[in-house]
Amino acid sequence: METTTLALHTQFQIGKVDPRIFGGFLEHIGRAVYQGVYDPTSAHADANGFRSDVLSALRRLNMTALRYPGGNFASGYHWIDGTGPCDKRPTIRELAWQSREPNHFGTDEYIQLARQMNWTPMITVNLGTGTPEEARNWVEYCNAPAGTRYSDLRAANGSVAPHAVKLWCLGNEMDGPWQLGHVPADQYAIRAQQAAKMMKDVDKSIELVACGSCTTGLPTYMEWDRQVLEYIGDLADYVSLHRYVGNRANDTLDYLAITNSIDRQIEEMDAMCRFVQAKRRSPKRADLCFDEWNVWYKNHQTDGEGKFAPHLIEEEYNLEDALVVAGFLNSFIRHADVLKIANLAQIVNVIAPILTRGDAMLLQSIFYPFEMFSRRREGISLQPIVAGPAYEGKTNGRVNYIDASAILDGDRLHVFATNRSLGEFARVQIQVADRKIAALERGESLTGPHAQAANTFEQPNVVQPQPFSDAQILDGRAEVKLAPLSVTALTFRLDAVE
Ligand code: AHR
């Protein structure tokens, strides 16, 4: 394959990378909460009942904002059920996933977990079967100083100091006909505006995420978003995007070209936000919050059959899925000017990088790109100009074999590069027009024996990153050779500015 050039200039800046694009999502579904993060009966349980092995693995992902409690679950959830003494909480027949919910894990446990993990809490209120007032009460429970009905309830439950939750989502996927309480855009807009006003009246400092289109596939795509944002106006700080992708046609090259359509989804939503801003003649625009994203297409077990912690959508991930996860992250970094929050859906057991089985735990392939990117997330996203061999994906269009993004952090340059070729090594020359590359400080590369290779409980180390140090530095440019079907993260030191 001919050499690919990745050209950068430190002045060609897209924007500061918001650390919150490395967020996660924890929903009451399947074994995500129970047997996932929370399992007082596990040999790994800590003093708060959290699984210490799972938390140690999650710590490596260095996640920021952690969205909770759903997802579809949120649209039937009454938060008060998950407060107070555990043995007095009601067991509920939960309708989003047809499961039994004992409410042993609720707001205070979630806040405790977030504190332990240094996660920014991000709560989705129920705008499906719940009311705007119930949402407002939840803000009071979490954020008001003690001395009023719901803040006193929080104090009585053990937290005198407010939980200080700054990020709130105004419902979940309300455009989807599967959603409990789904309504047309104009009706959701009224609900969301009423909730937003009251929630901000309780605490002016909170930031709100309005429900945007949950897929590009529904007929209401974009029109939903326009109507909602025009009506809610400046009360919406962000609008949400969701996306789950998969290799449904068993065509790896086309699957890996999905980055085109992720870029396009972000750019369409950005255009819509600018349109609404212009139409409203407002100084404020809604930024983008990609609060659910991942690969999900193999496992469709979504009916819990009335059970507690059933095995639901426990997707198994392989090498090509890991490359697609890297593709999402590259796209997020390339849109750092408008994309401020993103949440990998989800964190454990349910479409997740981590699986538990009894007291055992497995790190899936998608764990590693997230870790490799997340530990290099500080800095400013630079415009990557990639020139080199390309191919035509059957449905996703033309892409370079190399998918890339770059972050400048002072005198350090982080480069992320995926080689989509099924069988060929790719030479990549990395050049920074106004600076010289001095040395490769650290690198890792993830690949495996073939596109469908996966880690299993029996063979957990099939898809694993290896240290990468093989960079030639000549005249301030770096040249690297990337394995077929690989994702590589590199940290270079730049020469000091003269
Ligand atoms: O993450 C699983 C589900 O996918 C979420 O509950 C829902 O919002 C989406 O459809």
Residues whose N, C-alpha, C, O or C-beta is under 5 A from the ligand:
A	BS01	AHR	G71 N72 F73 E173 A345
